[in-house]
Amino acid sequence: MSANPGMRIRKTFERPAPEAIARFAGIPASNVGDVTGRLLTMNARIRPMGKGKRLLGTALTVHSALGDNFIFHKALSLAQPGDVIVVNASGDENYSVCGDVMFRYAMSRGVAGFVVDGSVRDMGFLLSNEFPVYALGATPRGPYKIPVGEINMPVACGGQVVEAGDLIIGDEDGVTVVRRSDIDIAYQKVTEVQKKEVHMGELIARGQWEEGPVLTSIDADLQRLGFEIIE
């Protein structure tokens, strides 16, 4: 390990198999969040910034200095197709750390998208293109180039710890993280959840929701706990 904390770049890490990632295509971030204990969803401040609202890929992590994108640029040069650049930008909303030049470069490399705990700019580009970027907000004020930072070390983003190789899933609701070691079990559990949701939709369509497991379970709890029901 380097003797320079805060100035470390790990060029390689273990990525999930592409087919393991592809299984999650179209699965809502909320469903995946449900099967990971509702503990691994990013907070509501991390939201889609433009036209692209579907994000799926492998985390490549960046820890930058405040108001800076020096190390972010280097991370882009290391990215592989399907990577999601996840950036700890200190939750700063005063300086953007990426814009249309970096978006274009990322797209040319097959990067799946960005998740930035900070701000971005060039919203016109994001509103006209499908490249998914999640962030706290937008500001025209640009970044500095400070030669510190880390790549592919654990980072904080949206209230979650993210490590290189984790699975990142984003949609209109926000972003959920799946630890690389949990990808198989998360997929198994989320397919079970989706089957239950299909069944619940069928009950509603047939006008039988009151007879279904959700409401009957609630009614049983109300009775067991001694709720007074006033007609």
Beta strands, then each sheet from edge to edge (+ up, - down):
strand 1: 7-9
strand 2: 47-48
strand 3: 55-63
strand 4: 83-96
strand 5: 113-120
strand 6: 133-135
strand 7: 137-138
strand 8: 149-151
strand 9: 155-157
strand 10: 160-162
strand 11: 167-171
strand 12: 174-178
sheet 1: 1+ 8+ 3- 4- 5- 6- 2+
sheet 2: 1+ 8+ 3- 11+ 12-
sheet 3: 1+ 8+ 3- 4- 5- 7-
sheet 4: 9+ 10-
end
